[in-house]
Amino acid sequence: MTSYGREVIAMLMKKLKDKAEVVTIEVAGCNQEIIRQGAKKIFRGDNFEKLNEEVARYADLLVIIEGGEKSGTILLASKFIEKGKMVYCVPGRITDRNCWACNWLISQGAGVICDIGDLTGLAE
């Protein structure tokens, strides 16, 4: 996770803490920061396919802050898409390998979070 990811998570969590139930999977990267910032529900386990399925069934939408090309981010997003749920991404620098998943998902039609207010409106 980059300092940019940490900053975005802090801003989102501050805006969403009283408006939405933020959930995550207990893995490295942005997920750990989301847990530290007060996620309401944490999915735990070793079977990531099962965890992704559980989160996609439970949550109404997915917001991705960062994710590398080989991260599980794309797999999680695909579970949401299979269920007809929206995926939103925070765009990042094209030269930053931690932004690859977000930028690729946006190129495939994911919603874009350009301002913290974009997400606040979705959570209401």
Backbone as a printed PyTorch tensor [residue, N CA C, xyz], in Angstrom:
tensor([[[  0.8440,  -1.1730,   0.0000],
         [  0.0000,   0.0000,   0.0000],
         [  0.8930,   1.2400,   0.0000]],

        [[  0.4430,   2.2390,  -0.7170],
         [  1.2030,   3.4850,  -0.8030],
         [  0.6710,   4.4960,   0.2070]],

        [[  1.3980,   5.5810,   0.3700],
         [  0.9110,   6.6570,   1.2430],
         [ -0.3610,   7.2700,   0.6600]],

        [[ -0.4760,   7.2870,  -0.6590],
         [ -1.6940,   7.7630,  -1.3220],
         [ -2.8790,   6.8790,  -0.9120]],

        [[ -2.7000,   5.5640,  -0.9400],
         [ -3.7550,   4.6400,  -0.5290],
         [ -4.1620,   4.8660,   0.9160]],

        [[ -3.1770,   5.0400,   1.7650],
         [ -3.4420,   5.2820,   3.1950],
         [ -4.2420,   6.5760,   3.3820]],

        [[ -3.8720,   7.6130,   2.6500],
         [ -4.5670,   8.9020,   2.7410],
         [ -6.0160,   8.7850,   2.2610]],

        [[ -6.2320,   8.1020,   1.1440],
         [ -7.5850,   7.9360,   0.6060],
         [ -8.4470,   7.1300,   1.5850]],

        [[ -7.8860,   6.0600,   2.1410],
         [ -8.6320,   5.2480,   3.1050],
         [ -9.0400,   6.0900,   4.3040]],

        [[ -8.1270,   6.8850,   4.8320],
         [ -8.4400,   7.7280,   5.9900],
         [ -9.5800,   8.6890,   5.6580]],

        [[ -9.5410,   9.2820,   4.4800],
         [-10.5960,  10.2180,   4.0830],
         [-11.9310,   9.4910,   3.9190]],

        [[-11.9130,   8.3450,   3.2650],
         [-13.1520,   7.5930,   3.0580],
         [-13.7460,   7.1070,   4.3730]],

        [[-12.9050,   6.5550,   5.2220],
         [-13.3940,   6.0220,   6.4960],
         [-13.9980,   7.1360,   7.3490]],

        [[-13.3920,   8.2980,   7.3290],
         [-13.9290,   9.4270,   8.0930],
         [-15.3210,   9.8000,   7.5850]],

        [[-15.4870,   9.8230,   6.2650],
         [-16.7800,  10.1810,   5.6710],
         [-17.8310,   9.0950,   5.8680]],

        [[-17.4020,   7.8420,   5.8370],
         [-18.3590,   6.7360,   5.8280],
         [-18.6750,   6.1310,   7.1840]],

        [[-17.8950,   6.4440,   8.2040],
         [-18.0160,   5.7170,   9.4710],
         [-19.4250,   5.7150,  10.0510]],

        [[-20.2060,   6.7530,   9.8520],
         [-21.5670,   6.8010,  10.3800],
         [-22.6300,   6.5900,   9.3150]],

        [[-22.2150,   6.3590,   8.0550],
         [-23.1750,   6.2700,   6.9570],
         [-23.2590,   4.8970,   6.3200]],

        [[-22.2440,   4.0690,   6.5140],
         [-22.2140,   2.7710,   5.8390],
         [-21.4590,   1.7660,   6.6920]],

        [[-21.7790,   0.5130,   6.4840],
         [-21.0290,  -0.5530,   7.1560],
         [-19.8750,  -0.9340,   6.2440]],

        [[-18.6670,  -0.6010,   6.6690],
         [-17.4780,  -0.9010,   5.8850],
         [-16.9870,  -2.2900,   6.2820]],

        [[-16.8240,  -3.1600,   5.2710],
         [-16.3470,  -4.5150,   5.5090],
         [-15.0880,  -4.7490,   4.6980]],

        [[-14.2860,  -5.7210,   5.1110],
         [-13.0630,  -6.0410,   4.3870],
         [-12.6590,  -7.4740,   4.6780]],

        [[-11.6650,  -7.9320,   3.9450],
         [-11.0680,  -9.2490,   4.1490],
         [ -9.7500,  -9.0440,   4.8730]],

        [[ -9.4370,  -9.9220,   5.7990],
         [ -8.1960,  -9.7850,   6.5610],
         [ -7.0120, -10.3170,   5.7460]],

        [[ -6.4590,  -9.4440,   4.9230],
         [ -5.2520,  -9.7190,   4.1520],
         [ -4.3770,  -8.4700,   4.2040]],

        [[ -3.2160,  -8.5490,   3.5880],
         [ -2.2680,  -7.4340,   3.6150],
         [ -2.7510,  -6.2590,   2.7670]],

        [[ -2.0070,  -5.1830,   2.8250],
         [ -2.2610,  -4.0250,   1.9830],
         [ -3.3400,  -3.1200,   2.5380]],

        [[ -4.1420,  -2.5870,   1.6340],
         [ -5.1920,  -1.6370,   2.0060],
         [ -6.1540,  -2.2310,   3.0250]],

        [[ -6.3860,  -3.5200,   2.9390],
         [ -7.3190,  -4.1650,   3.8650],
         [ -6.8910,  -3.9790,   5.3170]],

        [[ -5.6090,  -4.0830,   5.5900],
         [ -5.1200,  -3.9010,   6.9530],
         [ -5.3450,  -2.4730,   7.4400]],

        [[ -5.1960,  -1.5180,   6.5470],
         [ -5.4350,  -0.1200,   6.9140],
         [ -6.9260,   0.1120,   7.1710]],

        [[ -7.7710,  -0.5060,   6.3800],
         [ -9.2150,  -0.3840,   6.5830],
         [ -9.6000,  -0.9750,   7.9400]],

        [[ -8.9990,  -2.0880,   8.3100],
         [ -9.2410,  -2.6950,   9.6260],
         [ -8.7910,  -1.7290,  10.7190]],

        [[ -7.5840,  -1.1850,  10.5490],
         [ -7.0380,  -0.2480,  11.5390],
         [ -7.9240,   0.9870,  11.6910]],

        [[ -8.5410,   1.4120,  10.5940],
         [ -9.3760,   2.6190,  10.6050],
         [-10.8020,   2.3450,  11.0830]],

        [[-11.1300,   1.0870,  11.3960],
         [-12.4290,   0.8160,  12.0000],
         [-13.4570,   0.0840,  11.1630]],

        [[-13.0340,  -0.8470,  10.3180],
         [-14.0070,  -1.6550,   9.5670],
         [-14.9940,  -2.2900,  10.5310]],

        [[-16.2480,  -2.3200,  10.1490],
         [-17.2980,  -2.8640,  11.0190],
         [-17.3340,  -4.3880,  11.0090]],

        [[-16.9920,  -5.0020,   9.8860],
         [-17.0210,  -6.4560,   9.7630],
         [-15.7790,  -6.8910,   9.0080]],

        [[-15.1140,  -7.9050,   9.5290],
         [-13.8850,  -8.4100,   8.9280],
         [-14.0790,  -9.8850,   8.6050]],

        [[-13.9250, -10.2310,   7.3320],
         [-14.0080, -11.6260,   6.8960],
         [-12.6200, -12.2470,   7.0180]],

        [[-12.5520, -13.4050,   7.6850],
         [-11.2650, -14.0560,   7.9490],
         [-11.2660, -15.4840,   7.4140]],

        [[-10.0770, -15.9460,   7.0190],
         [ -9.9180, -17.3170,   6.5750],
         [ -8.7670, -17.4410,   5.5980]],

        [[ -8.4980, -18.6710,   5.2030],
         [ -7.3920, -18.9470,   4.2830],
         [ -7.8550, -19.1620,   2.8450]],

        [[ -9.1250, -19.4380,   2.6660],
         [ -9.6580, -19.7270,   1.3410],
         [-10.1830, -18.4280,   0.7310]],

        [[ -9.3440, -17.7860,  -0.0900],
         [ -9.7030, -16.4720,  -0.6250],
         [-10.8620, -16.5390,  -1.6110]],

        [[-10.9900, -17.6370,  -2.3210],
         [-12.1420, -17.7900,  -3.2240],
         [-13.4400, -17.7380,  -2.4100]],

        [[-13.4520, -18.4550,  -1.2970],
         [-14.6290, -18.4740,  -0.4250],
         [-14.8490, -17.0970,   0.2220]],

        [[-13.7800, -16.4680,   0.6940],
         [-13.8950, -15.1380,   1.2980],
         [-14.4390, -14.1200,   0.2990]],

        [[-13.9210, -14.1510,  -0.9160],
         [-14.4070, -13.2270,  -1.9530],
         [-15.8990, -13.4350,  -2.1930]],

        [[-16.3200, -14.6910,  -2.2490],
         [-17.7320, -15.0170,  -2.4600],
         [-18.5830, -14.4970,  -1.2990]],

        [[-18.1030, -14.6830,  -0.0730],
         [-18.8430, -14.2220,   1.1100],
         [-18.9870, -12.7010,   1.1200]],

        [[-17.9130, -12.0140,   0.8370],
         [-17.9540, -10.5480,   0.8230],
         [-18.8880, -10.0600,  -0.2760]],

        [[-18.8030, -10.6480,  -1.4490],
         [-19.6590, -10.2250,  -2.5650],
         [-21.1290, -10.4960,  -2.2720]],

        [[-21.4160, -11.5400,  -1.5500],
         [-22.7970, -11.8400,  -1.1800],
         [-23.2900, -10.8520,  -0.1170]],

        [[-22.4180, -10.4750,   0.8010],
         [-22.7690,  -9.6360,   1.9510],
         [-22.8950,  -8.1510,   1.6040]],

        [[-21.9130,  -7.6340,   0.8830],
         [-21.8220,  -6.1840,   0.6480],
         [-22.6540,  -5.7390,  -0.5530]],

        [[-23.0820,  -4.4950,  -0.5140],
         [-23.8790,  -3.9260,  -1.6050],
         [-23.0320,  -3.4510,  -2.7720]],

        [[-21.8270,  -2.9680,  -2.4930],
         [-20.9410,  -2.4830,  -3.5390],
         [-19.5020,  -2.6250,  -3.0760]],

        [[-18.5950,  -2.5410,  -4.0320],
         [-17.1710,  -2.6910,  -3.7620],
         [-16.4510,  -1.4150,  -4.1520]],

        [[-15.5890,  -0.9370,  -3.2620],
         [-14.7250,   0.2030,  -3.5540],
         [-13.2940,  -0.2900,  -3.4440]],

        [[-12.5430,  -0.0960,  -4.5040],
         [-11.1430,  -0.5260,  -4.5390],
         [-10.2650,   0.7160,  -4.5190]],

        [[ -9.3200,   0.7250,  -3.5840],
         [ -8.4160,   1.8630,  -3.4210],
         [ -7.1410,   1.6460,  -4.2260]],

        [[ -6.5430,   0.4770,  -4.0910],
         [ -5.3150,   0.1130,  -4.8090],
         [ -5.3040,  -1.4000,  -5.0040]],

        [[ -4.5200,  -1.8240,  -5.9500],
         [ -4.3280,  -3.2560,  -6.1690],
         [ -3.3760,  -3.4740,  -7.3210]],

        [[ -2.4370,  -4.3710,  -7.1200],
         [ -1.4810,  -4.6940,  -8.1700],
         [ -2.0670,  -5.6640,  -9.1800]],

        [[ -1.3300,  -5.8600, -10.2580],
         [ -1.7840,  -6.7300, -11.3360],
         [ -1.9950,  -8.1640, -10.8640]],

        [[ -1.1920,  -8.6310,  -9.9490],
         [ -1.2870, -10.0120,  -9.4800],
         [ -1.9620, -10.1310,  -8.1080]],

        [[ -2.5920,  -9.0570,  -7.6560],
         [ -3.2920,  -9.1050,  -6.3710],
         [ -4.6350,  -9.8080,  -6.5520]],

        [[ -5.3140, -10.0730,  -5.4700],
         [ -6.6330, -10.6890,  -5.5360],
         [ -7.7460,  -9.7100,  -5.8540]],

        [[ -7.3920,  -8.4710,  -6.1010],
         [ -8.3640,  -7.4130,  -6.3350],
         [ -9.2890,  -7.7210,  -7.5100]],

        [[ -8.7280,  -8.1860,  -8.6020],
         [ -9.5210,  -8.4800,  -9.8020],
         [-10.4860,  -9.6320,  -9.5210]],

        [[-10.0240, -10.6370,  -8.7850],
         [-10.8930, -11.7710,  -8.4500],
         [-12.0680, -11.3400,  -7.5850]],

        [[-11.8160, -10.4780,  -6.6080],
         [-12.8960,  -9.9720,  -5.7680],
         [-13.8750,  -9.1550,  -6.6020]],

        [[-13.3570,  -8.2890,  -7.4440],
         [-14.2260,  -7.4640,  -8.2980],
         [-15.0870,  -8.3510,  -9.1960]],

        [[-14.5190,  -9.4270,  -9.7080],
         [-15.2880, -10.3020, -10.5980],
         [-16.4620, -10.9450,  -9.8650]],

        [[-16.3040, -11.2410,  -8.5850],
         [-17.4110, -11.8040,  -7.7930],
         [-18.5580, -10.8050,  -7.6710]],

        [[-18.2220,  -9.5400,  -7.4630],
         [-19.2570,  -8.4970,  -7.3840],
         [-19.9610,  -8.3450,  -8.7290]],

        [[-19.1970,  -8.3430,  -9.7940],
         [-19.7700,  -8.1890, -11.1330],
         [-20.6870,  -9.3740, -11.4560]],

        [[-20.2690, -10.5920, -11.1070],
         [-21.1000, -11.7850, -11.3190],
         [-22.4600, -11.6540, -10.6400]],

        [[-22.4920, -10.9780,  -9.5040],
         [-23.7240, -10.8130,  -8.7410],
         [-24.5040,  -9.5600,  -9.1440]],

        [[-24.0170,  -8.8630, -10.1670],
         [-24.7110,  -7.6690, -10.6390],
         [-24.5310,  -6.4690,  -9.7260]],

        [[-23.4740,  -6.4880,  -8.9120],
         [-23.2140,  -5.3800,  -7.9850],
         [-22.1450,  -4.4710,  -8.5550]],

        [[-22.2120,  -3.2100,  -8.1650],
         [-21.2860,  -2.2060,  -8.6940],
         [-19.9080,  -2.2900,  -8.0540]],

        [[-18.9150,  -1.9940,  -8.8690],
         [-17.5280,  -1.8950,  -8.4410],
         [-17.0750,  -0.4770,  -8.7520]],

        [[-16.5060,   0.1840,  -7.7570],
         [-15.9790,   1.5410,  -7.9060],
         [-14.4950,   1.5220,  -7.5800]],

        [[-13.7360,   2.3370,  -8.2920],
         [-12.2910,   2.3800,  -8.0980],
         [-11.7980,   3.8130,  -7.9600]],

        [[-10.7620,   3.9610,  -7.1630],
         [-10.0390,   5.2230,  -7.0640],
         [ -8.9270,   5.1570,  -8.1000]],

        [[ -8.9160,   6.0370,  -9.0940],
         [ -7.8670,   5.9790, -10.1160],
         [ -6.5060,   6.3340,  -9.5310]],

        [[ -5.4770,   5.8400, -10.1760],
         [ -4.1230,   6.1220,  -9.7070],
         [ -3.1850,   6.3900, -10.8660]],

        [[ -1.9450,   6.6530, -10.5150],
         [ -0.9150,   6.9320, -11.5250],
         [ -0.6620,   5.6810, -12.3760]],

        [[ -0.5580,   5.8460, -13.6780],
         [ -0.3280,   4.6970, -14.5500],
         [  1.0780,   4.1270, -14.3880]],

        [[  1.9660,   4.8630, -13.7720],
         [  3.3180,   4.3620, -13.5340],
         [  3.4640,   3.6440, -12.1990]],

        [[  2.4070,   3.6070, -11.4060],
         [  2.4470,   2.9920, -10.0810],
         [  1.8500,   1.5930, -10.1570]],

        [[  2.6500,   0.5730,  -9.8910],
         [  2.1800,  -0.8130, -10.0100],
         [  1.0450,  -1.1140,  -9.0320]],

        [[  0.9270,  -0.3580,  -7.9430],
         [ -0.1670,  -0.5570,  -6.9870],
         [ -1.5010,  -0.0170,  -7.5050]],

        [[ -1.4820,   0.6940,  -8.6070],
         [ -2.7070,   1.2750,  -9.1720],
         [ -3.2140,   0.4940, -10.3750]],

        [[ -2.4960,  -0.5430, -10.7730],
         [ -2.8460,  -1.2720, -11.9820],
         [ -4.2780,  -1.7950, -11.9450]],

        [[ -4.6760,  -2.4710, -10.8780],
         [ -6.0080,  -3.0910, -10.8140],
         [ -7.1090,  -2.0450, -10.9320]],

        [[ -6.9770,  -0.9400, -10.2040],
         [ -8.0040,   0.1200, -10.2860],
         [ -8.1010,   0.6700, -11.6980]],

        [[ -6.9660,   1.0080, -12.2750],
         [ -6.9840,   1.6030, -13.6100],
         [ -7.5240,   0.6190, -14.6490]],

        [[ -7.1640,  -0.6540, -14.5330],
         [ -7.6630,  -1.6590, -15.4640],
         [ -9.1710,  -1.8310, -15.2990]],

        [[ -9.6430,  -1.9310, -14.0590],
         [-11.0820,  -2.0910, -13.8290],
         [-11.8650,  -0.8900, -14.3600]],

        [[-11.3190,   0.3070, -14.1920],
         [-11.9710,   1.5020, -14.7450],
         [-12.0550,   1.3760, -16.2670]],

        [[-10.9780,   0.8960, -16.8920],
         [-10.9860,   0.7360, -18.3590],
         [-12.0150,  -0.2970, -18.8000]],

        [[-12.4070,  -1.1750, -17.8850],
         [-13.4010,  -2.2100, -18.1850],
         [-14.8170,  -1.7990, -17.7910]],

        [[-14.9880,  -0.5800, -17.2570],
         [-16.3210,  -0.0810, -16.9680],
         [-16.6570,   0.1240, -15.5000]],

        [[-15.7090,  -0.0860, -14.6070],
         [-15.9740,   0.1690, -13.1860],
         [-16.2520,   1.6550, -12.9750]],

        [[-17.0410,   1.9640, -11.9450],
         [-17.2890,   3.3500, -11.5900],
         [-16.0240,   4.0050, -11.0670]],

        [[-15.9390,   5.3080, -11.1990],
         [-14.7430,   6.0510, -10.7950],
         [-15.0720,   6.9190,  -9.5920]],

        [[-14.2240,   6.8660,  -8.5860],
         [-14.3140,   7.7530,  -7.4350],
         [-13.2990,   8.8740,  -7.6820]],

        [[-13.7930,  10.0300,  -8.1000],
         [-12.9130,  11.1720,  -8.3760],
         [-12.8590,  12.1400,  -7.2160]],

        [[-13.8040,  11.9990,  -6.2990],
         [-13.9020,  12.8900,  -5.1620],
         [-14.5090,  12.0970,  -4.0190]],

        [[-14.1220,  12.4000,  -2.8150],
         [-14.6640,  11.6920,  -1.6610],
         [-16.1890,  11.7950,  -1.6350]],

        [[-16.7240,  12.9120,  -2.0890],
         [-18.1630,  13.0890,  -2.1410],
         [-18.8630,  12.0920,  -3.0560]],

        [[-18.1530,  11.5890,  -4.0880],
         [-18.7380,  10.5840,  -4.9830],
         [-19.1780,   9.3590,  -4.1930]],

        [[-18.3400,   8.9280,  -3.2820],
         [-18.6490,   7.7270,  -2.5200],
         [-19.6800,   8.0030,  -1.4400]],

        [[-19.6230,   9.1520,  -0.8300],
         [-20.5880,   9.4900,   0.2130],
         [-22.0070,   9.3980,  -0.3390]],

        [[-22.2240,   9.8700,  -1.5470],
         [-23.5370,   9.7970,  -2.1690],
         [-23.9890,   8.3690,  -2.3980]],

        [[-23.0590,   7.4590,  -2.6700],
         [-23.3980,   6.0630,  -2.8990],
         [-23.8250,   5.3730,  -1.6200]],

        [[-23.2740,   5.8070,  -0.5130],
         [-23.5310,   5.1390,   0.7780],
         [-24.8390,   5.5700,   1.4210]],

        [[-25.4690,   6.5820,   0.8960],
         [-26.6870,   7.1110,   1.5150],
         [-27.9260,   6.4230,   0.9980]]])
